[in-house]
Amino acid sequence: LAGLNPTELQVGIALIQSLRDEGRTIILVEHVMDAIRSLCDYCVVMSSGAKIAQGTPDEVLSDPEVIRAYLGDDDA
């Protein structure tokens, strides 16, 4: 969903939500935080090929190691 304008992003999120609502399992590799929060019940976060966190979007997005890996040490 990266690279889409805001309107396209909302359409993409709605499409994926409709597939999920049909009972389909979706594996999503995504960097757009709005999409992650809207679409994911459970997340696994990787950095340099290693799993650094797993849990709900709120849990992983507030994890200090995830913040450090993706935003830098100043934000952890």
C-alpha positions as CSV (number, residue, x, y, z in Angstrom):
1,L,0.0,0.0,0.0
2,A,3.1,2.2,0.2
3,G,3.1,4.7,-2.6
4,L,-0.6,5.1,-2.8
5,N,-2.2,8.5,-2.4
6,P,-4.6,8.8,0.6
7,T,-7.7,8.0,-1.4
8,E,-6.1,4.9,-3.0
9,L,-4.9,3.8,0.4
10,Q,-8.4,3.9,1.8
11,V,-9.7,1.9,-1.2
12,G,-6.8,-0.7,-0.7
13,I,-7.6,-1.0,3.0
14,A,-11.3,-1.5,2.3
15,L,-10.5,-4.2,-0.3
16,I,-8.3,-6.1,2.1
17,Q,-10.9,-5.7,4.9
18,S,-13.5,-7.2,2.6
19,L,-11.4,-10.2,1.9
20,R,-10.7,-10.6,5.6
21,D,-14.4,-10.3,6.4
22,E,-15.0,-13.2,4.0
23,G,-12.9,-15.4,6.3
24,R,-9.7,-15.3,4.2
25,T,-6.3,-15.3,6.0
26,I,-4.0,-12.6,4.7
27,I,-0.3,-12.4,5.1
28,L,0.7,-8.7,4.7
29,V,4.1,-7.2,4.4
30,E,3.4,-3.5,5.1
31,H,5.1,-0.3,6.3
32,V,2.1,2.0,6.3
33,M,1.1,2.3,10.0
34,D,-2.5,3.3,9.3
35,A,-2.9,0.1,7.2
36,I,-1.3,-2.0,9.9
37,R,-3.6,-0.6,12.6
38,S,-6.7,-1.0,10.4
39,L,-6.0,-4.4,9.1
40,C,-4.0,-6.5,11.5
41,D,-5.1,-8.5,14.5
42,Y,-1.6,-9.9,15.1
43,C,1.8,-8.7,13.9
44,V,5.3,-10.0,13.6
45,V,8.0,-7.4,13.2
46,M,11.3,-8.3,11.6
47,S,14.6,-6.4,11.4
48,S,17.6,-7.6,9.4
49,G,15.9,-11.0,8.9
50,A,15.2,-11.6,12.6
51,K,11.9,-11.4,14.5
52,I,12.1,-8.6,17.0
53,A,8.5,-8.4,18.2
54,Q,5.1,-10.0,17.9
55,G,1.7,-9.3,19.3
56,T,-1.2,-6.9,18.6
57,P,-0.5,-3.8,16.5
58,D,-0.6,-1.6,19.6
59,E,1.9,-3.9,21.4
60,V,4.4,-4.1,18.6
61,L,4.2,-0.5,17.6
62,S,4.9,0.6,21.2
63,D,7.8,-1.9,21.7
64,P,11.1,-0.1,22.3
65,E,13.0,-2.5,20.1
66,V,10.7,-1.9,17.2
67,I,10.9,1.9,17.7
68,R,14.7,1.7,17.9
69,A,14.9,-0.4,14.7
70,Y,12.5,1.7,12.6
71,L,12.8,5.2,14.0
72,G,16.3,5.3,15.6
73,D,17.6,5.4,19.2
74,D,16.4,9.0,19.9
75,D,12.7,7.9,19.7
76,A,13.0,4.7,21.8
